[in-house]
């Protein structure tokens, strides 16, 4: 069918909807017009795609099957691109798409995201699980009507049409990279591998089993007379460890926050910011004030007394438990960081993070 025929089909659908509305029903049922438009669009553009048992459409002919394990409920590692029905990319995890859109930034994270099956929208869930389900290494395209963009599950398409409104139709290009039942264990394994490989020259005195506490690695450097005199790797639980600092003690620090791939996402050091493409002109790069509290969760940063993420606070607290520690590195899982949501374009969900921290002088003195 040519485009003229397509618009005639849409016009006919709209006329039928209007006629039905003028007959016996004072109000048009929810999503009726949208469904007629969507069905006509599918008939013109993708008449051969398979409608699954859950009312989404999958391109079976061009699917990459994948030869890995079968998909199951839990945490899925997924690469994807989402387009509207005009073909415009609205979101993507892929570096090549960012380059096409002229939005690529070297410091941003590109790669698989973690999707938890229990919180996926119905349409996306069925896109991965219908037609026998995907396998790792597999890739498929699916078209999901807007009324299937619901976190609720219904037994019939009519119930989706009745209850889910205001969402856009979308074309998903999904690549299933891997999965895990236990996202905490997966993060622990990544951190252990980081220690094992001695990446970035951090945690040089530890073995992968030497966690300071669950989900947290720590290694401090002890200095005497300006020279490195030893390391602090003692296992201390920050919930009960005693600090050498009194409450309301003020110290100043420089720090670097990194992903496990080494990319810095935040720092007080101008050189590091420039080297990692995160420099912001007009921002003051200087040591920042830290104010102690009764425990690590009450540590505050800056003159405004801002809170800090848990892993950062735990690293600071551990530094204060041993005389002579002036530099340290803390690595922690996302429970102590930004959890499932991540932060901005640089920190994905469920990402372990590293902070390198150094006590320094008050910059105003």
KAJO-V941458 format. One line per field, one symbol per residue. phi: phi as a letter, one per 30 degrees, with the letter a starting at -180 (. if undefined). psi: psi as a letter, one per 30 degrees, with the letter a starting at -180 (. if undefined). Layout:
phi->???
psi->???
This chain:
phi->.ddddddddddddddddddddddbcdbdeeidddddddddddddcbdcdddddciccbdddcdcdibcdddbdkcccbcabcbdddjddcaacceddddddicdbedddbkeccccddcddeddeddccdhiidbejdbbcbccdedcdbddcbdbdeddddccbiccdbcccccccaaadbdddddddddddddedhdiichdccceddddaeibcbbccccbhicdclbcbddbdddbdcddcdeidcbbbcbbcbdddjddcaaccedddddcibdbdjddcaecdbcdbdaddcdbbiddiddbdeddddddddddcbdjdcbabbbbddecbchdciaidcbddhcdbbbcbbdbddddc
psi->kleeeeeeeeeeeeeeeeeeefdfkfkklkgeeeeeeeeeeeeeeiffkkklfgglkkieegkjekgalkklkbkkjkklkkllffgkkfllfkeeeeeefhgkkeflkkaklkkkefglleeeefffflhflllkflklkkkjlefgikflklfleeeeeefjlglkkkjkjkkjealkfjfeeeeeeeeeeeeefhkgglhfgllffhkelkgkkkjlkkkkhgkkfakjgkjkkfffkklfklkgkklklklkkllfgfkkfklgjeeeeefghgkjkfkjjlkkkkklaflefgklklffhkllleeeeeeeeefgfkkfkfklkkkllffgcgbffajaffjlkhkklkkkkkkalkff.
